[in-house]
Amino acid sequence: MKRAFLFAALLALVAGPAGAWTDKPVRFIVPGPPGGTSDLLARMLGDTVSKKLGQPVIVENKPGGGGSLAVAALLAAQPDGNTLLVSPQNVITEVPLVLPVAYDPLHDLTPVAEIGRGGLVLVAGPAAPQGALKEVVEHARANRGKLAYASYSPGTASHFAGLVLNRRANIDLQHVPYKGSPPALNDVMGGQVALMFDGLPTSLALVRAGRLRGLAVTSAMRSPLLPQVPTFAELGYPEVAFTNWIGVIASAKVVDGRLARIHAALLDALHDPGLRKRLADAGFEASPPTTVADLRRAVRADHERNARLVRDFAIKAD
């Protein structure tokens, strides 16, 4: 308790009010298309941050390259903290392990604040066999290589989860990578691809409307937003376990004093009741407050875990 109190006091002293972060417009770069999970969160967060700072927050979409195009734009900007990446942690912990990128994830980037988190849901469209996960697996086992699953980007948990399920269930789902969730979901609903591992913010409304079927979630517990959908662990596949977070990432060249002010401003925004309600309504679980140092340690641990996964499953870019 004493360490937590001292940290909070020091942070308040360094950061001052949220408005001390910047007196200029803020630019949020998103590594996905409009309407995707990161885009939804960036715009919700941007609305709240803009009101608190009294400055406009501009959201810029740069999909493609597994997030590398967005990272390149971040690193090309002035490292003053006014340009930030709003992204899943996979641009640090997953994508660089599979795809060639022009940045060092652990040295060129630094996580600033985790905003929302949650597991993935395996959704099925009209091209998938009818029934629950058991029936889909049985069909895939009897028809090896004939069913495909989409991911919102290669080298992410959306990609990894299918490979882990393939190994564990002794099936051969074919991976089809996309540049973001919206185009992938359109093809799943259209019957071009049978399945997809996707985040709840982009799939929730489609499952609730009956346009997609939710087969299982990768989180440790059932989602309160889809309580009827079981976890993979419940169904006998505990290895298919992924919980992702989306947050704000900065260039590692941003000085620590500025990072502390940005971190404080983002946590202040996250405590806003209106933002928390919008996050929940969109399918996000608001993340618990975490220090920059703790987030850095968690990111490094995730990177090491995924590196083992890539090595053990011989995962390569499609």
N, C-alpha and C positions, 0 to 999 in steps of 0.2 A: 504493500500500500504506500509506504514512504517513497519508494522509487517512482511509482506512478504519479504521486502527487508532485514530486520534484520535477519530473519531466513535464507535466502539464503546466506548472508554474513557469518553467524555463521557456516552454513553447509560447506561452502567452506573452512573456516579456519580449521574446525575439520577434514574434509575429505581429503583435499589436492587433488592431481590428482587421477584419477580413478585407476592408478596402485598402489596406496598406500594401496589398500584393502588387497592384499595378494601377496606373492612371491612364492606360492605353487599351484599345480593343484587344480582345483575346481571340486566338485562332485555335479551334479544335480540329485536328486532322483525324479522319476516320478511315480505317483500312477496309472499308466495305461499301456497298452501294446504298443509296437512299432506301429507307425502309428496312434495312437489316438490323440485327440486334445491337451492334455498336452504334449505329446511326440513331436508333431510338433513344438509347441511353444518353448519347452525346447531346441530343437536342433537349431532352428533359433536364439534364444537368446544366446545360448552357443557359436555359431560361432562368433557372434559380441563381446561378452564379452571376449572370448579367444584372439581375435585380439587386443583388447584394453588393456588387462592385460599382454599379452605376455606369458600366461600360458594356458595349455590345460584345457578344460572343458569336463568332462566325464559325459555322460548321462546314468543313470542306471534305468531300468524299474523294478518296483515292483508292479504289479497289484494285486488286490484282497483285500477282507476285507473292501470294501468301502474306500480304501486309508489307512487303519490302518497299513498295512504291510509297506508301504512307510514311514509313520510317525514313526513307530517303528525303522526303519533303521536310520532316521534322529536323533531321540532322543538317539540312541545308539552310535552315532558318537561324536567325540570331539566337544564341543560347541564353536569352534573357528571361525565359519562363513565360513569355507571352504567346508562344506557339507550343502546343502540347498535343500529344497523341491520346485519343480516347479509344481504347482497344482492349480486346481480350489479352490475357497474359501470354497467349501463344506466340506473339511476335518475339518474346524472349525465351519462353520455355519449350516451345514445340517446333515451330516452323524452321528455325535455323539448323535444327538437327536433321532435317530431311531435304530442304531446298537450299541451293546455293544463294547466299545473301551477301551483300557488300557491307555488312556491319557486324561488329562483335556484340552479341546480345547482352553479355554480362558486363561489358566495359563501356559501350557506347550509349547504353540506355539505363535509366534508373526509374523504378516504379515510385510514384508519388502518393497515390491513394487508391485503395480498392473501393469501388462504388456499389456494384451489384454482383451477385453470384448465384450459381445454380447448376444443376446437372443438365444432361442432354436427354432428350426423349427420342426413342426410335419410332418414327412414324411410317405408316404404310399407306400407299395409294391404291388405285384400282388395278394396277399391274401386279400387286402382291397377292399371294394366296389368302383366302379368307380364313378367319380364325385368329387365335391368340398366337403368342410368340412360338409356342410349341409346334403348332401347325406350320408356321412359316419355316421354322428350322427343319422340320421333317421334309417339307417340300424341297427346300434348298439342298438337303442332303441327298435326296433322290434325283435331283436335277442339277448336278454340280456345274457351276459356272454360268447358269442361265438366269440367275437373279442378280440385279445390280443395286447398289446403294449409293446415294449421293452424299457428298460432304460439302460444307460451305467453303472449304479451302483445303488443298492438300497439306499434309504435315501438321494437322491440328487434331484435337481430340475427336472431332467429327469424323476424321479419317481413321485415327488410331482405333477407335471403338469398334469399327467394323472388322478390322484385322484381328483384334483380340477375340471378338465373337467367332470369327472364322476358325481360329485355332482351337478355342475352347469347345465349340459345338461340332467341329469336324465338318465344316461346310466351306463353300467357295463363293461368297458374294463378291461380285466385281465392283471395284471402286470407280466412281465417276466424280471427279472434282469439279467444283463450280467456283465462280467469283462471288461468293456471298450466298446467303440463305434465300432471298426472294426468287432468283432465277432457278435455283435447285428445287424449291418447293413447287414452283409452277410446273416443272417437269414431272415431279412426283404426282401431283394432282392430275396432270395430263396423261399419265400412264407411260411416259417415256422411261422413267426409272421407278423401280418398285418401292424402294425404302430410302429413308434418310435419318441420320443422327443429327438432330438440330436442337438449338436452344429454345427454351420455352417462350421467350418473348416473341419470337416470330412464328411459332407453331401453335401456341395455346389457343388462339381464336379459331384456327382452322380445325383443330381437334374438337373443340367445343361445338363447332358448327356442323360436325360430321363430315367435313370434306377430307379429313385424314383420320386414320385410326392410330391411337397411341398404344404401342405394344409394351414398352417397358422404359423405365428411366434409369440413368446411370448413377444417380445420387444414392447416398447411403440410406435415406428415408424416402418414403413416398412424398411427392410434392403436394402441399395443401391445395394447390391450384388444380391438380389432376389426381385427386385421391383415389380414383378408380383404377389408375394405371400402376401396376406393380413395379418394384425395383428388379433389376437384373439379378441381384443377390437372392431375392425371394424365389426366383425362377430357376435357380441353380447355376447362375453365372456370376459369382462374386468378383471375378477378375474384370468384368466390364464395369469399372468404377471410375468415373471421371466427374469432378466438380470444377467448373471453370469460373473465373471472375473476370469482370470487365472493370477497368479503372483508367486512371490518368497516368501517363508515362511521359517522362521528360528526357531531354538530352542529358547525358552524364556531365556535360560541361556547365550546366546550370549550377551556380554556387550554392552551397548548403544553406546559407542564410535565406536566399530566395526560395529554395525548396521548402524550407520550414514555413515561410509565409504562405506559399501555395497550398501546402498540406493543411495548414490551419483553415484557410479559406474554403477548401473543399470539404473538410469535416464539418465546418459551419453550415455549408449548403446541404450536406447529407442529413443534418439534424432538422432540416426544415420539414414540418409535417406534410406540407403540400407535395414536396418532392418524394417523400417516402410513400405517400399514397399513390402517386403516379407510377413509381417503381413497382409497387405491389400489383397495381391494376394491369401493368404491362407484362407481368410474369417474372419480375426480378425479386430476389431476396436482397434487401438492403444489407450491405456488408457491415460487420462490426468495426468500430474504430481501431485502427492499427497504426503504429508508428512507422515512419519511413524505414528505420533500421530493421524492424521486425518483418516488414514487407520484403525488403531486400533478401533477408535470410530465407523466407518462404519461397521466393522466386528461384533462388539458387537451388534449394532442395527439390523443387518441381523440375527444374532443368536437369538435375542429376537423375531423378527418377525416370524422366522421359528418355534421357540418353540410354539408360539401361533397356527401356522398352524398345527403342529403335534398334539397338544392337541385338537384343534377344529375338526379336521378330523379323530381323533383316528388312526393316521397312525402308523402301526407296521411293523417291519421287516418281509419280506417274508421268 
